[in-house]
Structures are given as structure tokens and as C-alpha cells.
Amino acid sequence: MSTLLVASTGGHLKELHYLHRRLSGVEGPFRWVTFDTPQSRSLLDGENVEFVPFVGGRDPLNVARNVGTARRILRDRDLDTAVSTGSAVALPFFGLARARRLRCHYIECSARVDGPSVTGRLISGIPGVNLYAQFPRWSSGKWGYSGSVFDSFVRADLPDIRQPRLQKVVVTIGTYRGYGFQRLIRRLMEILPPETDVLWQTGDTDVSGFGITGHDTIPELELTEAMREADVVIAHAGIGTALAAFEVGKSPLLVPRRAAWNEHVDDHQIQIANELGSRGLTVTVEADSLTYEDLLAGVGRRVTTPDQVPAFATR
């Protein structure tokens, strides 16, 4: 028998990629369902992957488009379990999977600090789905708690660096469509020394007036290798971005997007930054108050994987 792993790209996919290794009671072989992006092709290279039509936030039309795809994939009689970290792409798969009596485990994304997402609330209405929060403070009733993706990392700073230098910097602000983050780019252009070697992953942000080369997306392995070599990683407070930095031992300087500046749909990035900061994994600075000294202070910050990472127990 085999397990279907369903996730949107970005942080949802990155989380599931980490968590599926820790799931107790769920066995491979694994079959992945996600969108076709440079991230997914790089991260899942060599895996059994089914690329499906893109589903955005609050996107019922494309949820419906995936019903036929889900029906075709779930005809595979070897599948007995489905697992997802969201978002809406999970809806048609979980509805049909439960109709076929597959075991289903929905793990709410770690960006949801205070309660379930819209997708989580909808999936909680499907009978028989096992539901998991990644924060014990709101796990109750239907929602159990078995740990967090962040349990895979702990703080591990380097000794004090007397004269830190910024030679290589990675700036990565995600790939979420329809929202730019020019405030951060503008501030970095004011404080970064001109001789600094900067890799700019800028997504949907228009950087044509800044005199830099921005990359819409960068393949997963290429981006993480650049992070590994960088003195400092500066990033928006996205889950996928943070996990990519942690993976290579870096503690990123997080600059959350703000809904008031039309930089995201809501202010959940502030919650993410606060949670990671409380674990000692990151430091958060607002875009408008970012200083060169903040960048230098990040040179010695590191994270590592603890000797024992707890299993994620399914019900």
C-alpha cells in the first residue's frame, strides 16, 4: 500500500516534505501531488510526482477543476492514506479519499498560529479526517497536537565575530502572486554597501526602478546553496523561506509583509515571525526600521538539528 502527499507549493510543500519523514503510522512508498514550479521540480526530484492545476487562495473555480484529477489519481487501489498540509488543493482529494474510505490526515500549516485556515475549517467538516494543529494552545476538540515542523531545529550560534563582514547576501521575498514587497527592497538599497554580492529573489515585486537583477523564482537547490554560502539571509516571514534557511543552518533575518501596505492578504507573517523568534530561531525587524547594524548582527546566528527529532504521531 502507499500514501498520497498533497500540498500547494511554497511553505505548504516545504512543511510536508519535512513532516512526512517524521510521521508515525504512515508508510511509503509516497506519491506526491502539487503544482508544477521550479521549487517543486527541484525539491521533489526523483520522487513520484503528479502535477495538478494550480489552486490559489479562495479559488473555488480551480478547486473544482481538480475534482476530475483527484478522481483519476484516487482510482489507484494501492493508495490507502492521504496526508496534506494544505492549502485548498487538498479539498477535492480529501473529499473523494474519504468517500473511498482512505485514512486522511490534515496537518494545519504552521503559519496558522491562532486557529485553522479556511481550508482547515472546510476539511474539518469532512467526516473521518484526522486533524492536527501545530500549536498546542489551539488544539482541542477535533484538532489534535503531535508537534510542529519547527521541532526539527534549535538555535546554535557561532562564537562572537569581532569584525563581521557582509560579502554575500541572499534576499528572498517569496513567490506569492499579486503582492509585492518594495518597502524591503527600497530599504535594503539604502543600507547595503554597493560592493556586496546580493542574490535577489523578488517574486512578484517590480524591481525595474532599483537597478538590480531580480529573479522571480530560483530552483530550490540553487537557492539553498546560495543561502549556505551567504553571510546573511534576509527574508520575508514565509514558512517555506524560513525552513529553506534552517535546512542549511542559517538563522534568517525576517521582515514580515504587512497587509496595511498591500504586501499580503493578512498579517499572518507577523505571527510566524513572533513564533520563530520565541523559539530563538530568527530575529524580526520591520522593513522601515531595518539598519546595516541589524544585518551585521545576523552574521553569527545559526540553527541546527537536535540529536533527536520527535516523531509526529498520527491518530
GUVO-529710 format. One record per atom (N, C-alpha, C): residue in three letters; z, y, x. Coordinates in steps of 0.2 Angstrom, whole numbers, padded with zeros to 4 digits, always signed. Layout:
alaZYX ...
% end
This chain:
met+0000-0006+0004 met+0000+0000+0000 met+0000+0006+0004 ser-0002+0012+0001 ser-0002+0018+0005 ser+0000+0024+0002 thr+0001+0030+0005 thr+0004+0036+0002 thr-0001+0042+0003 leu-0002+0045-0003 leu-0006+0051-0003 leu-0002+0057-0002 leu-0004+0061+0003 leu+0000+0068+0005 leu-0005+0073+0003 val-0002+0078-0002 val-0006+0083-0005 val-0003+0090-0003 ala-0007+0094+0000 ala-0004+0101+0001 ala-0010+0106+0002 ser-0008+0112+0000 ser-0013+0118+0002 ser-0012+0119+0009 thr-0017+0122+0012 thr-0017+0124+0019 thr-0012+0130+0021 gly-0011+0131+0027 gly-0006+0136+0029 gly+0001+0133+0030 gly+0006+0136+0027 gly+0013+0134+0028 gly+0014+0127+0024 his+0011+0127+0019 his+0012+0120+0015 his+0010+0114+0019 leu+0004+0115+0022 leu+0001+0109+0025 leu+0006+0108+0032 lys+0007+0113+0035 lys+0011+0113+0041 lys+0018+0109+0040 glu+0021+0111+0034 glu+0028+0108+0032 glu+0027+0101+0031 leu+0022+0099+0027 leu+0021+0092+0025 leu+0019+0088+0032 his+0016+0091+0036 his+0014+0087+0042 his+0020+0086+0046 tyr+0025+0090+0046 tyr+0032+0089+0049 tyr+0036+0084+0045 leu+0036+0085+0039 leu+0041+0081+0035 leu+0039+0074+0034 his+0032+0073+0034 his+0030+0066+0032 his+0033+0061+0037 arg+0034+0063+0043 arg+0037+0059+0049 arg+0044+0057+0048 arg+0047+0061+0044 arg+0055+0060+0043 arg+0056+0057+0036 leu+0051+0056+0032 leu+0053+0053+0025 leu+0055+0046+0025 ser+0061+0044+0023 ser+0063+0038+0022 ser+0061+0035+0015 gly+0059+0029+0015 gly+0057+0026+0009 gly+0050+0027+0007 val+0047+0030+0012 val+0039+0032+0011 val+0036+0029+0017 glu+0031+0025+0016 glu+0027+0022+0021 glu+0020+0024+0021 gly+0017+0023+0027 gly+0010+0024+0028 gly+0006+0017+0027 pro+0000+0017+0027 pro-0004+0022+0030 pro-0005+0028+0025 phe-0006+0034+0028 phe-0006+0040+0024 phe-0014+0042+0023 arg-0015+0045+0018 arg-0021+0048+0016 arg-0020+0056+0014 trp-0023+0060+0017 trp-0022+0067+0016 trp-0027+0071+0011 val-0024+0075+0007 val-0028+0079+0003 val-0026+0087+0004 thr-0032+0091+0006 thr-0030+0098+0007 thr-0037+0101+0007 phe-0037+0108+0009 phe-0043+0112+0009 phe-0047+0111+0016 asp-0053+0113+0016 asp-0057+0112+0022 asp-0056+0119+0026 thr-0052+0119+0031 thr-0051+0126+0035 thr-0051+0124+0042 pro-0051+0128+0047 pro-0050+0127+0054 pro-0043+0124+0055 gln-0038+0126+0052 gln-0032+0124+0053 gln-0031+0116+0051 ser-0034+0114+0045 ser-0033+0108+0043 ser-0037+0103+0047 arg-0043+0105+0049 arg-0048+0101+0053 arg-0044+0099+0060 ser-0041+0105+0063 ser-0038+0104+0069 ser-0031+0100+0069 leu-0027+0102+0064 leu-0021+0098+0063 leu-0021+0091+0061 leu-0026+0089+0057 leu-0027+0083+0054 leu-0033+0079+0058 asp-0034+0081+0064 asp-0040+0077+0067 asp-0038+0070+0068 gly-0042+0066+0067 gly-0041+0058+0067 gly-0037+0055+0061 glu-0035+0059+0056 glu-0032+0057+0050 glu-0037+0055+0045 asn-0035+0052+0040 asn-0039+0050+0034 asn-0038+0056+0029 val-0043+0060+0029 val-0043+0067+0025 val-0048+0067+0020 glu-0046+0070+0014 glu-0051+0071+0008 glu-0050+0079+0007 phe-0056+0082+0009 phe-0056+0090+0007 phe-0058+0091+0000 val-0054+0095-0003 val-0055+0096-0010 val-0056+0104-0011 pro-0059+0106-0017 pro-0060+0113-0019 pro-0053+0117-0018 phe-0054+0123-0016 phe-0049+0127-0014 phe-0045+0129-0021 val-0039+0130-0021 val-0035+0132-0026 val-0030+0138-0024 gly-0031+0144-0027 gly-0027+0150-0024 gly-0020+0150-0029 gly-0017+0156-0028 gly-0011+0157-0032 gly-0013+0159-0039 arg-0009+0156-0044 arg-0010+0157-0051 arg-0018+0157-0052 asp-0021+0151-0051 asp-0028+0150-0051 asp-0029+0144-0055 pro-0028+0144-0062 pro-0029+0139-0067 pro-0036+0136-0067 leu-0042+0140-0065 leu-0048+0138-0066 leu-0050+0132-0060 asn-0047+0134-0054 asn-0048+0129-0048 asn-0043+0123-0049 val-0038+0124-0052 val-0033+0118-0053 val-0037+0113-0058 ala-0041+0116-0063 ala-0045+0112-0067 ala-0051+0109-0064 arg-0054+0112-0059 arg-0059+0109-0055 arg-0057+0103-0051 asn-0051+0103-0049 asn-0049+0097-0045 asn-0047+0091-0049 val-0047+0092-0056 val-0045+0086-0060 val-0049+0080-0059 gly-0056+0081-0059 gly-0060+0076-0058 gly-0060+0073-0051 thr-0059+0077-0046 thr-0057+0075-0039 thr-0051+0070-0038 ala-0046+0073-0042 ala-0040+0069-0042 ala-0041+0062-0045 arg-0044+0062-0051 arg-0045+0056-0054 arg-0049+0051-0050 arg-0054+0053-0046 arg-0058+0049-0042 arg-0054+0046-0036 ile-0050+0050-0033 ile-0046+0048-0027 ile-0040+0043-0029 leu-0037+0044-0035 leu-0032+0040-0038 leu-0034+0034-0041 arg-0041+0032-0041 arg-0043+0026-0043 arg-0042+0021-0037 asp-0040+0023-0031 asp-0039+0018-0026 asp-0032+0014-0027 arg-0033+0008-0028 arg-0027+0004-0030 arg-0022+0003-0025 asp-0024+0005-0019 asp-0019+0004-0013 asp-0014+0009-0013 leu-0015+0015-0017 leu-0010+0020-0017 leu-0005+0019-0022 asp+0002+0020-0019 asp+0007+0018-0023 asp+0012+0024-0023 thr+0011+0029-0019 thr+0016+0035-0018 thr+0012+0041-0017 ala+0014+0047-0020 ala+0011+0054-0018 ala+0017+0058-0016 val+0015+0062-0011 val+0020+0067-0009 val+0017+0074-0008 ser+0020+0079-0010 ser+0017+0086-0009 ser+0023+0091-0007 thr+0021+0096-0004 thr+0025+0102-0003 thr+0021+0108-0006 gly+0017+0107-0011 gly+0014+0112-0014 gly+0007+0115-0011 ser+0004+0120-0014 ser+0006+0123-0020 ser+0002+0120-0026 ala-0002+0124-0029 ala-0005+0122-0036 ala-0009+0116-0035 val-0012+0115-0029 val-0017+0109-0029 val-0013+0103-0030 ala-0007+0103-0030 ala-0003+0097-0032 ala-0003+0095-0039 leu-0004+0100-0044 leu-0003+0099-0051 leu-0008+0093-0054 pro-0014+0094-0053 pro-0019+0088-0056 pro-0017+0081-0053 phe-0015+0081-0046 phe-0014+0075-0043 phe-0008+0072-0046 phe-0002+0076-0047 phe+0004+0073-0049 phe+0004+0071-0056 gly+0000+0075-0060 gly+0000+0073-0067 gly-0004+0066-0068 leu-0009+0065-0065 leu-0013+0059-0065 leu-0009+0053-0062 ala-0006+0055-0056 ala-0002+0050-0052 ala+0003+0047-0056 arg+0007+0051-0060 arg+0012+0048-0064 arg+0009+0044-0070 ala+0004+0047-0073 ala+0000+0043-0078 ala-0001+0036-0076 arg-0003+0035-0069 arg-0004+0029-0066 arg+0002+0025-0063 arg+0008+0028-0065 arg+0014+0025-0063 arg+0015+0025-0055 leu+0012+0030-0051 leu+0014+0030-0044 leu+0020+0034-0043 arg+0024+0032-0038 arg+0030+0036-0036 arg+0028+0043-0034 cys+0031+0048-0036 cys+0029+0055-0034 cys+0035+0059-0031 his+0034+0062-0026 his+0040+0066-0023 his+0037+0073-0021 tyr+0040+0078-0025 tyr+0038+0085-0024 tyr+0043+0089-0020 ile+0042+0091-0014 ile+0047+0095-0010 ile+0045+0102-0010 glu+0049+0106-0013 glu+0048+0113-0014 glu+0047+0116-0007 cys+0042+0121-0006 cys+0041+0124+0000 cys+0047+0128+0003 ser+0048+0128+0009 ser+0054+0131+0012 ser+0054+0139+0011 ala+0048+0142+0009 ala+0048+0149+0008 ala+0052+0150+0001 arg+0054+0145-0003 arg+0057+0147-0009 arg+0064+0146-0008 val+0068+0151-0006 val+0075+0151-0004 val+0079+0151-0010 asp+0077+0154-0015 asp+0082+0155-0021 asp+0080+0151-0027 gly+0075+0147-0027 gly+0073+0143-0033 gly+0066+0141-0033 pro+0064+0137-0037 pro+0057+0134-0037 pro+0052+0139-0038 ser+0046+0138-0035 ser+0040+0142-0037 ser+0037+0140-0044 val+0032+0144-0046 val+0029+0142-0052 val+0026+0135-0052 thr+0023+0133-0047 thr+0021+0126-0046 thr+0026+0121-0047 gly+0032+0123-0043 gly+0038+0118-0044 gly+0040+0118-0051 arg+0041+0123-0054 arg+0043+0123-0061 arg+0038+0119-0066 leu+0032+0120-0065 leu+0027+0116-0069 leu+0028+0108-0067 ile+0028+0107-0061 ile+0029+0100-0059 ile+0035+0097-0061 ser+0040+0101-0062 ser+0047+0098-0064 ser+0046+0096-0071 gly+0041+0098-0075 gly+0040+0096-0082 gly+0036+0089-0083 ile+0034+0087-0077 ile+0031+0080-0077 ile+0036+0075-0077 pro+0036+0070-0082 pro+0042+0065-0081 pro+0041+0061-0075 gly+0047+0059-0072 gly+0047+0054-0067 gly+0046+0057-0060 val+0044+0063-0059 val+0043+0066-0052 val+0050+0067-0049 asn+0051+0065-0043 asn+0057+0066-0039 asn+0056+0073-0036 leu+0061+0078-0037 leu+0061+0085-0035 leu+0066+0086-0029 tyr+0064+0090-0024 tyr+0068+0091-0019 tyr+0068+0099-0017 ala+0074+0102-0016 ala+0074+0109-0014 ala+0076+0108-0006 gln+0074+0113-0002 gln+0076+0113+0005 gln+0082+0118+0006 phe+0085+0120+0001 phe+0091+0124+0002 phe+0096+0121-0003 pro+0102+0119+0000 pro+0107+0116-0005 pro+0110+0121-0010 arg+0109+0127-0009 arg+0113+0132-0013 arg+0109+0132-0020 trp+0103+0130-0021 trp+0100+0130-0027 trp+0098+0123-0029 ser+0100+0118-0026 ser+0099+0111-0028 ser+0104+0109-0033 ser+0101+0107-0039 ser+0106+0105-0044 ser+0101+0102-0050 gly+0105+0098-0054 gly+0101+0095-0059 gly+0095+0091-0057 lys+0089+0093-0059 lys+0083+0089-0057 lys+0082+0089-0049 trp+0084+0095-0046 trp+0082+0096-0039 trp+0087+0093-0034 gly+0086+0088-0030 gly+0090+0086-0025 gly+0089+0089-0019 tyr+0093+0088-0014 tyr+0093+0090-0007 tyr+0093+0085-0002 ser+0088+0085+0002 ser+0088+0080+0008 ser+0087+0083+0015 gly+0088+0089+0015 gly+0087+0093+0021 gly+0081+0098+0021 ser+0079+0100+0027 ser+0074+0106+0027 ser+0070+0104+0033 val+0064+0107+0033 val+0059+0106+0039 val+0062+0110+0045 phe+0066+0115+0044 phe+0069+0118+0049 phe+0074+0114+0053 asp+0077+0109+0050 asp+0081+0105+0054 asp+0078+0102+0060 ser+0072+0102+0061 ser+0069+0099+0067 ser+0069+0104+0073 phe+0073+0110+0072 phe+0073+0115+0078 phe+0080+0118+0078 val+0082+0119+0085 val+0088+0123+0086 val+0086+0128+0092 arg+0090+0133+0092 arg+0089+0138+0097 arg+0091+0136+0104 ala+0087+0138+0109 ala+0088+0136+0116 ala+0085+0141+0121 asp+0089+0147+0122 asp+0087+0152+0125 asp+0086+0151+0133 leu+0082+0154+0136 leu+0081+0154+0144 leu+0087+0158+0147 pro+0089+0157+0153 pro+0093+0162+0156 pro+0091+0169+0156 asp+0095+0174+0157 asp+0093+0181+0156 asp+0088+0182+0161 ile+0082+0186+0159 ile+0077+0188+0163 ile+0078+0195+0165 arg+0079+0197+0171 arg+0081+0203+0173 arg+0076+0208+0172 gln+0070+0207+0173 gln+0064+0211+0173 gln+0058+0208+0169 pro+0059+0207+0162 pro+0054+0204+0158 pro+0048+0208+0158 arg+0042+0204+0158 arg+0036+0207+0158 arg+0031+0205+0152 leu+0027+0209+0149 leu+0023+0207+0144 leu+0015+0206+0147 gln+0014+0200+0149 gln+0007+0199+0152 gln+0002+0196+0146 lys+0005+0191+0143 lys+0001+0188+0137 lys+0005+0188+0131 val+0002+0191+0126 val+0005+0191+0119 val+0000+0188+0114 val+0003+0184+0109 val+0000+0182+0103 val+0002+0186+0097 val-0002+0189+0093 val-0001+0192+0087 val-0004+0188+0082 thr-0001+0185+0077 thr-0004+0181+0072 thr-0001+0183+0065 ile-0005+0185+0060 ile-0003+0188+0054 ile-0005+0184+0048 gly-0007+0177+0049 gly-0009+0173+0044 gly-0016+0174+0041 thr-0018+0170+0036 thr-0024+0170+0033 thr-0024+0171+0026 tyr-0019+0173+0023 tyr-0019+0174+0016 tyr-0024+0179+0014 arg-0028+0177+0009 arg-0033+0181+0007 arg-0031+0187+0002 gly-0035+0193+0003 gly-0034+0198-0002 gly-0028+0203+0001 tyr-0025+0202+0006 tyr-0019+0206+0008 tyr-0020+0207+0016 gly-0020+0213+0018 gly-0020+0215+0025 gly-0013+0217+0027 phe-0012+0218+0034 phe-0006+0220+0037 phe-0007+0225+0042 gln-0011+0231+0040 gln-0012+0236+0045 gln-0006+0239+0048 arg-0001+0240+0044 arg+0005+0243+0047 arg+0007+0240+0054 leu+0007+0233+0054 leu+0009+0230+0060 leu+0004+0231+0066 ile-0002+0230+0064 ile-0007+0232+0069 ile-0007+0239+0072 arg-0006+0243+0068 arg-0006+0250+0070 arg+0000+0252+0074 arg+0006+0249+0072 arg+0012+0250+0077 arg+0011+0246+0083 leu+0008+0241+0084 leu+0008+0237+0090 leu+0003+0241+0094 met-0002+0244+0092 met-0007+0248+0096 met-0003+0254+0099 glu+0002+0256+0096 glu+0006+0262+0098 glu+0010+0260+0104 ile+0013+0254+0104 ile+0018+0252+0109 ile+0016+0247+0114 leu+0011+0243+0113 leu+0009+0238+0118 leu+0005+0242+0124 pro+0007+0240+0130 pro+0003+0243+0136 pro-0004+0241+0136 pro-0009+0245+0138 pro-0016+0244+0137 pro-0018+0238+0141 glu-0014+0236+0147 glu-0016+0231+0151 glu-0014+0224+0148 thr-0010+0224+0143 thr-0008+0217+0140 thr-0013+0213+0137 asp-0014+0207+0139 asp-0019+0202+0136 asp-0016+0200+0130 val-0019+0202+0124 val-0017+0200+0117 val-0022+0196+0114 leu-0020+0191+0111 leu-0024+0187+0106 leu-0022+0189+0099 trp-0027+0192+0095 trp-0026+0194+0089 trp-0029+0190+0083 gln-0024+0186+0080 gln-0026+0183+0074 gln-0025+0187+0068 thr-0030+0190+0064 thr-0029+0195+0060 thr-0030+0193+0052 gly-0033+0188+0051 gly-0034+0186+0044 gly-0038+0191+0040 asp-0036+0193+0035 asp-0040+0197+0030 asp-0038+0205+0032 thr-0035+0206+0037 thr-0034+0213+0039 thr-0040+0216+0042 asp-0042+0222+0040 asp-0048+0226+0043 asp-0045+0229+0049 val-0048+0227+0055 val-0046+0230+0062 val-0052+0234+0065 ser-0057+0235+0061 ser-0063+0238+0064 ser-0061+0245+0067 gly-0056+0248+0065 gly-0055+0255+0067 gly-0050+0255+0073 phe-0048+0249+0075 phe-0042+0249+0080 phe-0045+0247+0087 gly-0051+0246+0088 gly-0054+0245+0095 gly-0052+0238+0098 ile-0050+0233+0094 ile-0048+0226+0096 ile-0053+0221+0093 thr-0052+0215+0096 thr-0056+0209+0093 thr-0051+0205+0089 gly-0052+0205+0083 gly-0048+0201+0078 gly-0051+0195+0076 his-0048+0190+0076 his-0050+0183+0074 his-0047+0182+0067 asp-0052+0180+0062 asp-0050+0178+0055 asp-0045+0172+0055 thr-0048+0167+0058 thr-0044+0161+0059 thr-0045+0158+0066 ile-0040+0155+0069 ile-0040+0151+0075 ile-0038+0144+0074 pro-0042+0139+0077 pro-0040+0132+0076 pro-0033+0131+0078 glu-0030+0126+0075 glu-0023+0125+0076 glu-0021+0124+0083 leu-0024+0119+0086 leu-0023+0118+0093 leu-0024+0123+0098 glu-0029+0127+0097 glu-0031+0133+0101 glu-0025+0138+0100 leu-0023+0139+0094 leu-0018+0144+0093 leu-0011+0142+0096 thr-0009+0136+0095 thr-0003+0134+0098 thr-0003+0134+0105 glu-0008+0132+0108 glu-0009+0133+0115 glu-0008+0140+0118 ala-0011+0144+0114 ala-0010+0151+0116 ala-0003+0154+0116 met+0000+0151+0110 met+0007+0153+0109 met+0011+0150+0115 arg+0010+0144+0117 arg+0013+0141+0123 arg+0013+0145+0129 glu+0007+0148+0130 glu+0006+0152+0137 glu+0009+0159+0136 ala+0010+0161+0130 ala+0012+0168+0129 ala+0019+0170+0131 asp+0020+0176+0133 asp+0027+0179+0134 asp+0030+0180+0128 val+0027+0182+0123 val+0030+0184+0116 val+0025+0182+0111 val+0027+0179+0105 val+0023+0178+0099 val+0026+0183+0094 ile+0021+0187+0091 ile+0023+0192+0086 ile+0019+0190+0080 ala+0023+0189+0074 ala+0020+0186+0068 ala+0023+0189+0062 his+0019+0188+0057 his+0022+0189+0050 his+0026+0184+0049 ala+0030+0184+0043 ala+0036+0179+0042 ala+0033+0174+0037 gly+0028+0170+0040 gly+0025+0165+0036 gly+0027+0158+0039 ile+0028+0153+0035 ile+0031+0147+0037 ile+0027+0143+0042 gly+0020+0143+0040 gly+0016+0140+0045 gly+0016+0143+0052 thr+0016+0149+0052 thr+0016+0153+0058 thr+0022+0151+0062 ala+0028+0152+0059 ala+0034+0151+0062 ala+0034+0143+0065 leu+0032+0139+0061 leu+0033+0132+0063 leu+0028+0130+0069 ala+0022+0134+0069 ala+0017+0133+0075 ala+0021+0135+0081 ala+0024+0141+0081 ala+0028+0144+0087 ala+0033+0139+0089 phe+0037+0137+0084 phe+0043+0132+0086 phe+0040+0126+0089 glu+0035+0124+0087 glu+0032+0117+0090 glu+0031+0118+0097 val+0029+0124+0100 val+0028+0124+0107 val+0034+0128+0110 gly+0040+0128+0107 gly+0046+0130+0110 gly+0047+0138+0110 lys+0043+0142+0106 lys+0044+0149+0106 lys+0048+0151+0100 ser+0052+0156+0101 ser+0055+0160+0095 ser+0051+0166+0093 pro+0047+0166+0088 pro+0043+0172+0087 pro+0047+0178+0084 leu+0045+0184+0086 leu+0047+0190+0083 leu+0044+0191+0076 leu+0048+0190+0071 leu+0045+0190+0064 leu+0045+0197+0061 val+0039+0199+0058 val+0038+0206+0055 val+0036+0204+0048 pro+0041+0204+0043 pro+0039+0202+0036 pro+0034+0207+0033 arg+0029+0204+0029 arg+0025+0209+0025 arg+0029+0211+0019 arg+0027+0217+0016 arg+0031+0220+0011 arg+0026+0221+0005 ala+0028+0219-0001 ala+0024+0220-0007 ala+0023+0227-0009 ala+0028+0231-0007 ala+0028+0238-0009 ala+0022+0241-0005 trp+0020+0239+0000 trp+0014+0241+0004 trp+0008+0237+0003 asn+0008+0233-0003 asn+0002+0229-0005 asn+0000+0224+0001 glu+0005+0221+0005 glu+0004+0217+0010 glu+0005+0209+0008 his+0008+0208+0002 his+0008+0201-0001 his+0010+0202-0008 val+0010+0196-0011 val+0011+0196-0019 val+0018+0198-0020 asp+0023+0196-0016 asp+0030+0197-0017 asp+0034+0198-0010 asp+0040+0198-0010 asp+0044+0199-0004 asp+0047+0193-0002 his+0044+0187-0003 his+0047+0181-0001 his+0047+0180+0007 gln+0043+0184+0011 gln+0043+0184+0018 gln+0050+0187+0021 ile+0053+0191+0017 ile+0060+0194+0019 ile+0065+0188+0019 gln+0064+0184+0013 gln+0069+0179+0013 gln+0068+0173+0018 ile+0062+0172+0020 ile+0060+0167+0025 ile+0063+0170+0032 ala+0062+0176+0033 ala+0064+0179+0040 ala+0072+0179+0040 asn+0075+0180+0034 asn+0083+0180+0034 asn+0085+0173+0035 glu+0082+0168+0032 glu+0084+0161+0033 glu+0083+0159+0040 leu+0078+0160+0043 leu+0076+0158+0050 leu+0081+0162+0055 gly+0082+0168+0054 gly+0087+0172+0058 gly+0094+0169+0057 ser+0096+0167+0051 ser+0103+0164+0051 ser+0104+0158+0055 arg+0098+0154+0056 arg+0098+0148+0060 arg+0098+0150+0067 gly+0097+0156+0069 gly+0096+0158+0076 gly+0089+0157+0079 leu+0084+0155+0075 leu+0078+0153+0077 leu+0073+0159+0078 thr+0074+0165+0075 thr+0070+0170+0076 thr+0074+0177+0075 val+0070+0182+0077 val+0073+0189+0076 val+0068+0193+0072 thr+0071+0197+0067 thr+0066+0200+0062 thr+0067+0208+0064 val+0061+0211+0063 val+0060+0218+0064 val+0055+0221+0059 glu+0057+0227+0056 glu+0052+0230+0051 glu+0046+0233+0055 ala+0040+0233+0052 ala+0034+0235+0056 ala+0035+0242+0058 asp+0038+0246+0054 asp+0038+0254+0056 asp+0043+0255+0061 ser+0048+0251+0062 ser+0053+0252+0067 ser+0053+0248+0073 leu+0047+0244+0074 leu+0046+0240+0080 leu+0045+0244+0086 thr+0049+0242+0092 thr+0049+0245+0098 thr+0046+0241+0104 tyr+0044+0244+0109 tyr+0042+0240+0115 tyr+0048+0236+0118 glu+0054+0239+0117 glu+0061+0235+0119 glu+0062+0229+0115 asp+0060+0229+0108 asp+0060+0223+0104 asp+0056+0217+0107 leu+0050+0219+0109 leu+0045+0214+0112 leu+0048+0211+0119 leu+0051+0216+0123 leu+0053+0213+0129 leu+0059+0208+0128 ala+0063+0210+0123 ala+0069+0206+0121 ala+0067+0199+0119 gly+0061+0198+0117 gly+0059+0192+0115 gly+0056+0187+0120 val+0056+0190+0126 val+0053+0186+0132 val+0057+0179+0133 gly+0064+0180+0133 gly+0068+0174+0134 gly+0070+0170+0129 arg+0068+0171+0123 arg+0070+0167+0117 arg+0066+0161+0116 arg+0069+0155+0115 arg+0066+0149+0115 arg+0069+0145+0109 val+0066+0140+0107 val+0069+0135+0102 val+0067+0128+0105 thr+0070+0123+0103 thr+0069+0116+0105 thr+0070+0111+0099 thr+0069+0105+0100 thr+0070+0100+0095 thr+0077+0096+0097 pro+0081+0096+0092 pro+0088+0092+0094 pro+0087+0085+0095 asp+0092+0082+0099 asp+0091+0075+0101 asp+0090+0070+0095 gln+0093+0072+0089 gln+0092+0068+0083 gln+0091+0072+0077 val+0085+0071+0074 val+0082+0075+0068 val+0084+0070+0062 pro+0088+0073+0057 pro+0089+0068+0052 pro+0083+0066+0048 ala+0084+0060+0045 ala+0078+0058+0040 ala+0079+0062+0034 phe+0073+0063+0030 phe+0073+0066+0024 phe+0073+0060+0019 ala+0078+0059+0016 ala+0079+0053+0011 ala+0076+0054+0004 thr+0071+0050+0002 thr+0068+0051-0004 thr+0072+0047-0009 arg+0072+0049-0016 arg+0076+0045-0021 arg+0072+0040-0024 
% end
